[in-house]
Amino acid sequence: MSLDFDKLIKSLRQQKAKYHSKVLSEDAIEVNLFRAIDIEAHAVEWAWQMIPQYNYATFGLAIIFDIPPIELEPMNVEFKVELPSWNELLQGILIKTERFDLSEEYPWLKETPSTIFENYKPEYAYLMAQKKAVKGVYDQTPYDISYYDPTAVRDFLRSTFQKLYLERKTFDMLAKDIKDIADKVQLNLDVARTVFSRIASTVNAQRQSFILGYSVLGLSFLSRRGSEEAKVLFTDLDGKDREIGFKHIDHLQLGFYLGLTTLGYGYLVPREVIHKMPKKMLPTGFSVFGAPSFVDVVLRKVLRFRDTFAYNAFSFANYNKWEEQRSYHLSERADQWFRLQLLRYHLENIALGIARRYEDNPVKLRMYKSAVLQLLGYPAKRHKWGYKVYSSMSDEEFKSWWLEHWKKQGLNEAVLLEIYERIKEWIKTWRIRKLEEGIRVRERRYQLAQALK
């Protein structure tokens, strides 16, 4: 199938004008600002549910797998917002959004031992630090008290597991993807079951019981009166319904459950709370027990999201001068979007030309387009968290996962292989081009602003 280039350029110019009018124009900035204000309450309600879910569910995994919490991507996706200088504003920098390291505020996040001693009572912290799984060193570390983590496995645990939950929405869909990726990165399936159960139980506990500092008023339920422990229902990696009891959130994060937790990946925790509950002085002079440090971290993350949400309207239209806001013909951001879309349509046209020889179902043809875009995009995400495992895979591992993923969606393996063979020589170059294109305008505007000083 040949590409009608003139028709494509005409269509893309029309789409470019629409993109500019909805995102980059003066009117778009105003409309998006008021829209952000309108939905702010709903967005913050979402944040009170989802941000604690990500961080509570993975906090225990960081300790069990000896991954410093700062390396967990959901934990460290933090941005600070500043107003631009006059020179920066002249270059279309409407708002300065910089990613920052959360360990600047909480240094204990940098190391697993310091995390343990910061958050748990000393009598338990010493035992936890001694018994935690440690990364193995070949010919040095005893096999039965260590684990060996290839890069892709580590990135899967610290990055992609939680992202899959966000995208899949349901745990049965999540389970299928977890099994596929675990197989490709050679993650022990028993470990995958333990991790999955820990995340599923911790997430479901937010609504099924009321946990101070985690649950949300109006959404969470109190445990049955007179019960000694709360119950949480969830479905495990193999599709079995499970019900387990817990008295404190640390039981779900770290506890060992017979028949559910793989040996070495959980602790026998007492019924009493093992978290440190630091005392804080009230202005009246009375002292009360405060929240554990990691609860304070999550609280700060939610409040920071609340305080910066409305700035999104300016972030969407950033690096766009006043004259560029008035005309899409002058907008460098719109040109950037145009070039990225041109690459996208080029790839889609390759896939469509091959798939149409075997398939005429429009839904399936759209799926082949999505498949080829996944080949380009998943290993080349610039600022989205959760995709690190795909860039850590070898070419063969990613190809194998990609084929299996789309075969299970009903696509023909022979067609997928033909598409892959057609573009394999160029795909790495296109990924580099995609990444470079994504940061070019931003870097150029800051360089020009610096030159004006």
Secondary structure, 3 states (H helix, E strand, C coil): CCCCHHHHHHHHHHHHHHHHHHHHCHHHHHHHHHHHHHHHHHHHHHHHHHHHHHHHHHHHHHHHCCCCHHHCCCCCCCEEEECCCHHHHHCCCCCEEEECCHHHCCHHHHCHHHHHHHHECHHHHHHHHHHCCEECCCCCCCHHHEECCCHHHHHHHHHHHHHHHHHHCCHHHHHHHHHHHHHHCCCCHHHHHHHHHHHHHHHHHHHHCCCCCCCCCCCCCCCCCCCCCEEEEEECCCCCEEEEEECCHHHHHHECCCCCCCCCCCECCCCCCCECCCEEECCCCCEEECCCHHHHHHHHHHHHHHHHHHHHHHHHCCCCCHHHHHCCCCCHHHHHHHHHHHHHHHHHHHHHHHHCCCCCCHHHHHHHHHHHHHHHHHHHCCCCCCCHHHHHCCHHHHHHHHHHHHHCCCCCHHHHHHHHHHHCCCHHHHHHHHHHHHHHHHHHHHHHHHHCC
